[in-house]
Every structure is written in structure tokens, then in C-alpha cells.
């Protein structure tokens, strides 16, 4: 399978925890669809201390995985929102 575009999109979105509204990432997202996965190479600012865990409420919001041979976070449904 093809790897995601290295350069990626230029539009960034802020990703927040649904439980406590703490900022988690600034992410270069393409398209208008829901957030299912975050490629680590597209994260421009990371506010988390532990991977996939909210720094404020300490709830797990994502799992570490490989997608198309690239390191990514697979989001757990209903745990995050973005704008």
C-alpha cells in the first residue's frame, strides 16, 4: 500500500479531549471527514505527556498503531473533537 503524502496538507486543526476539553494536538488534517487516525509525522504540536493519554484527565483517547507502514494514532470513537 502507498504511504501517506510526506508534505501533507497545510490546514491545521486543534484536537481536544472530549471529557475535559484539554488540547491534545495541532494536526495537519486533509479533508472534512471525521478524525479516525492521526499520522505522527503530521502532528505539528503535541501537548500530551504519555502517548494516547490525555494530560489533564488521564483518559486514553488513542492507540499506537502502524497504518500503511507509518506510525499513527488510531482514535477511539467519541473521545476527541477538533476545530
C-alpha positions in Angstrom: 0.0 0.0 0.0 1.1 3.6 -0.6 2.4 5.7 2.3 0.6 9.0 3.1 1.9 12.2 1.5 5.1 13.3 3.4 4.4 17.0 3.0 0.7 16.6 3.9 -2.0 19.2 4.0 -1.3 22.8 5.1 -4.6 23.3 7.0 -4.1 22.6 10.8 -6.8 21.6 13.2 -6.7 21.7 17.0 -7.6 18.3 18.6 -9.2 18.4 22.1 -10.2 15.8 24.8 -14.0 15.3 24.8 -14.1 14.8 28.6 -12.1 17.8 29.8 -11.5 19.9 26.7 -7.7 19.8 27.2 -5.7 20.5 24.0 -4.0 17.3 22.7 -2.5 18.1 19.3 -2.2 20.6 16.5 -2.6 18.3 13.4 -2.3 18.9 9.6 -5.5 17.3 8.5 -6.7 16.9 5.0 -10.4 16.8 4.1 -13.6 17.5 6.1 -14.3 13.9 7.3 -14.3 12.7 10.9 -11.0 12.1 12.7 -10.2 8.4 12.7 -6.4 8.4 12.7 -3.5 10.8 13.2 -0.2 10.2 11.4 2.6 11.1 13.8 4.6 12.8 11.1 1.6 15.3 10.6 1.4 16.4 14.2 2.8 19.9 14.4 2.4 20.4 18.2 2.0 17.7 20.8 0.6 18.6 24.2 0.5 15.1 25.6 3.0 13.6 28.0 2.2 10.0 27.5 1.2 8.7 24.1 -2.5 8.4 23.6 -3.4 9.6 27.1 -5.0 13.0 28.0 -2.6 15.1 30.1 -5.4 16.6 32.2 -7.9 13.8 32.9 -5.6 10.9 32.1 -8.2 9.0 30.0 -7.0 7.0 27.0 -8.1 8.7 23.7 -6.0 6.8 21.1 -4.0 3.6 20.4 -0.5 3.5 18.9 -0.5 1.6 15.6 1.0 1.3 12.1 -1.2 2.4 9.2 0.2 1.9 5.7 3.6 1.3 7.2 3.7 4.6 9.0 3.4 5.3 12.8 0.0 6.7 13.7 -2.6 7.1 16.5 -5.9 5.3 15.9 -8.5 7.4 17.7 -11.1 5.8 20.0 -14.6 6.9 18.9 -16.2 9.7 20.9 -13.0 10.5 22.9 -11.8 13.6 20.9 -13.2 16.5 19.0 -11.5 19.1 16.7 -11.9 22.5 15.3 
